[in-house]
Amino acid sequence: MTRFLISFILVLALGPSLLPSAAVAQTPLVITKLAEKKVAELPPGQLFWRIERFTTRGQAQAVAGTWGLVAESAGKVWLFTLGPAGGSSVGGTKVAEVGPIPRVIAPQYLLRINAASGTPGSTTPVHTHPGSETFFVLAGAQSVRTPDGVMVVKAGQVEPGHGAGVPMQVSASGSADLHALVMFVLDGTKPFSSPANFP
């Protein structure tokens, strides 16, 4: 009890310099662009992201089509295809399908695949996107904070996320390092992301 009181008095006397600051405690989540393309229109009907693995990049590229993006991550070749539910690509192994994806109306669209990685506790600043963001976690766990609460996506899970303009903050929340693949359908005429605050 005496040792605790002495420590408490020292903190009061020396001020907050002994306490870790939030800026020091938060490591940034590492975001890497893997693939992107601009398209003039989106597929009709409800939108889903289909995630498939291929043996080679050439095989995936050959069947990618208008709304497909090929990326390499975690030592694997991936094809992400935006379209209706239930499809498949010749030569691919279907890993997941996620949706429906909130639709955005724009004069031009940006389809993009990012990788998000970091140690537990790493985070992004609060931000928005001009469209939808969808998550596929390969390792660790990811928390997505929005004004509606916190959504946790664990390894092997997919999550369709939310629509345009929603303030959000993404962090690695598991006990292991995070590695996630993130799919975007955005208004291609606007900035990819913008700083934001929670209401």
PLY file of the C-alpha trace (Angstrom):
ply
format ascii 1.0
element vertex 199
property float x
property float y
property float z
element edge 198
property int vertex1
property int vertex2
end_header
0.00 0.00 0.00
2.83 2.41 0.86
4.64 1.65 -2.43
1.42 2.37 -4.35
0.95 5.72 -2.56
4.56 6.74 -3.27
4.13 5.89 -6.97
0.86 7.80 -7.12
2.44 10.87 -5.46
5.38 10.74 -7.91
3.02 10.70 -10.89
1.12 13.68 -9.45
4.34 15.57 -8.74
6.09 14.88 -12.03
2.99 15.29 -14.21
1.81 13.34 -17.24
5.31 12.96 -18.72
5.57 9.57 -16.98
2.37 8.31 -18.61
2.44 6.88 -22.15
0.76 9.15 -24.65
-1.98 7.87 -26.99
0.11 8.93 -29.98
3.03 6.77 -28.85
0.80 3.83 -27.91
-0.92 3.62 -31.33
1.11 2.07 -34.14
-0.30 2.78 -37.61
-1.89 -0.09 -39.51
0.09 -0.72 -42.72
-2.09 -0.31 -45.83
-0.72 -1.55 -49.17
-2.45 -1.11 -52.53
-2.41 -4.45 -54.39
-4.56 -3.75 -57.48
-7.02 -1.22 -58.86
-8.92 -0.30 -62.00
-11.49 2.27 -63.07
-14.68 1.15 -64.80
-17.50 3.10 -66.45
-20.31 1.05 -64.91
-21.05 -1.60 -62.30
-22.69 -4.99 -62.86
-26.51 -4.91 -62.66
-28.41 -6.17 -59.61
-27.08 -6.90 -56.15
-23.29 -6.75 -55.89
-21.07 -9.39 -54.30
-17.30 -9.83 -54.17
-16.22 -13.35 -55.15
-12.78 -14.34 -53.84
-10.89 -17.13 -55.63
-7.35 -18.55 -55.57
-5.35 -19.47 -58.66
-2.09 -21.32 -59.26
-0.58 -18.56 -61.40
-1.18 -14.88 -62.02
-1.55 -15.57 -65.76
-4.42 -18.00 -65.17
-6.25 -15.48 -62.98
-5.62 -12.60 -65.41
-7.00 -14.64 -68.32
-10.44 -14.91 -66.67
-10.55 -11.62 -64.73
-12.96 -9.81 -67.05
-14.24 -6.25 -66.66
-14.94 -6.39 -62.92
-12.11 -8.69 -61.80
-8.89 -7.71 -60.03
-5.84 -9.96 -59.67
-3.57 -9.56 -56.65
-0.82 -11.48 -54.91
-0.74 -11.64 -51.12
0.28 -14.14 -48.42
2.16 -16.15 -51.06
-1.03 -16.77 -53.08
-2.62 -15.47 -56.28
-6.13 -14.08 -55.76
-8.91 -13.06 -58.13
-11.56 -10.69 -56.73
-14.62 -10.41 -58.96
-17.49 -7.98 -58.46
-20.84 -9.29 -59.70
-23.96 -11.29 -58.82
-23.92 -14.05 -56.21
-23.14 -17.62 -57.13
-20.61 -17.23 -59.92
-17.30 -19.00 -60.47
-14.22 -18.59 -62.67
-12.68 -21.32 -64.80
-9.55 -22.71 -63.11
-10.12 -20.97 -59.78
-10.79 -22.29 -56.30
-13.59 -20.35 -54.64
-12.59 -19.23 -51.15
-15.45 -16.90 -50.18
-18.25 -14.72 -51.42
-19.40 -11.64 -49.56
-22.30 -9.25 -50.01
-24.56 -7.71 -50.85
-22.27 -4.69 -51.21
-23.80 -1.21 -50.79
-24.09 0.34 -54.25
-22.76 3.84 -55.03
-23.91 5.97 -57.99
-21.07 7.79 -59.76
-19.91 8.91 -63.23
-16.92 6.54 -62.89
-16.03 3.77 -60.43
-12.79 2.72 -58.77
-12.38 -0.96 -57.88
-9.44 -1.48 -55.55
-7.84 -4.21 -53.44
-5.69 -3.30 -50.42
-3.82 -5.38 -47.88
-4.02 -4.30 -44.24
-1.43 -5.59 -41.80
-0.10 -4.78 -38.36
0.68 -5.91 -34.87
-2.10 -6.09 -32.26
-3.23 -2.57 -31.37
-2.16 -0.93 -34.63
-4.85 1.30 -36.11
-5.86 3.71 -38.85
-6.96 7.30 -38.35
-10.71 7.93 -38.45
-11.64 8.33 -42.12
-14.35 7.90 -44.77
-14.46 6.48 -48.30
-16.73 7.53 -51.20
-18.19 4.03 -51.52
-18.16 0.60 -49.91
-15.35 -1.26 -48.16
-15.43 -5.06 -47.72
-13.12 -7.19 -45.56
-11.56 -10.67 -45.78
-9.29 -11.48 -42.82
-6.52 -14.02 -43.49
-4.84 -13.93 -40.06
-5.45 -12.28 -36.70
-8.59 -10.25 -36.05
-9.75 -6.85 -37.21
-12.04 -4.38 -35.45
-13.96 -1.81 -37.46
-15.34 1.06 -35.39
-18.18 3.19 -36.84
-20.87 5.38 -35.27
-23.00 2.20 -35.11
-20.50 0.35 -32.87
-17.56 -2.03 -33.31
-17.57 -4.97 -35.71
-14.94 -7.72 -35.25
-13.86 -9.85 -38.22
-11.74 -12.91 -37.38
-9.38 -15.03 -39.50
-11.25 -16.83 -42.29
-14.25 -14.49 -42.09
-15.62 -11.95 -44.56
-17.71 -8.86 -43.85
-19.47 -6.54 -46.33
-18.82 -3.44 -44.26
-20.79 -0.26 -44.90
-21.63 2.36 -47.52
-20.19 5.70 -48.58
-19.30 8.47 -46.15
-19.46 6.45 -42.91
-16.71 7.50 -40.44
-14.61 4.48 -39.52
-11.43 3.37 -37.78
-9.82 -0.03 -38.41
-7.51 -1.75 -35.94
-5.74 -5.06 -35.38
-7.56 -6.40 -32.35
-6.50 -10.04 -32.05
-3.59 -11.59 -30.17
-1.76 -12.31 -33.46
-0.63 -10.00 -36.26
-3.40 -8.92 -38.63
-3.34 -9.67 -42.35
-6.54 -8.70 -44.18
-7.55 -8.17 -47.79
-9.86 -5.21 -48.35
-12.09 -4.68 -51.40
-13.47 -1.29 -52.45
-16.20 -0.06 -54.82
-15.83 3.73 -54.85
-16.82 6.86 -56.72
-13.74 7.13 -58.93
-14.06 10.92 -59.27
-13.55 11.58 -55.54
-10.51 11.19 -53.24
-9.92 7.59 -52.13
-10.27 8.54 -48.45
-10.86 11.65 -46.37
-10.13 12.47 -42.70
-13.21 12.28 -40.47
-14.44 12.42 -36.88
-16.99 10.36 -35.02
-20.21 12.22 -34.22
0 1
1 2
2 3
3 4
4 5
5 6
6 7
7 8
8 9
9 10
10 11
11 12
12 13
13 14
14 15
15 16
16 17
17 18
18 19
19 20
20 21
21 22
22 23
23 24
24 25
25 26
26 27
27 28
28 29
29 30
30 31
31 32
32 33
33 34
34 35
35 36
36 37
37 38
38 39
39 40
40 41
41 42
42 43
43 44
44 45
45 46
46 47
47 48
48 49
49 50
50 51
51 52
52 53
53 54
54 55
55 56
56 57
57 58
58 59
59 60
60 61
61 62
62 63
63 64
64 65
65 66
66 67
67 68
68 69
69 70
70 71
71 72
72 73
73 74
74 75
75 76
76 77
77 78
78 79
79 80
80 81
81 82
82 83
83 84
84 85
85 86
86 87
87 88
88 89
89 90
90 91
91 92
92 93
93 94
94 95
95 96
96 97
97 98
98 99
99 100
100 101
101 102
102 103
103 104
104 105
105 106
106 107
107 108
108 109
109 110
110 111
111 112
112 113
113 114
114 115
115 116
116 117
117 118
118 119
119 120
120 121
121 122
122 123
123 124
124 125
125 126
126 127
127 128
128 129
129 130
130 131
131 132
132 133
133 134
134 135
135 136
136 137
137 138
138 139
139 140
140 141
141 142
142 143
143 144
144 145
145 146
146 147
147 148
148 149
149 150
150 151
151 152
152 153
153 154
154 155
155 156
156 157
157 158
158 159
159 160
160 161
161 162
162 163
163 164
164 165
165 166
166 167
167 168
168 169
169 170
170 171
171 172
172 173
173 174
174 175
175 176
176 177
177 178
178 179
179 180
180 181
181 182
182 183
183 184
184 185
185 186
186 187
187 188
188 189
189 190
190 191
191 192
192 193
193 194
194 195
195 196
196 197
197 198
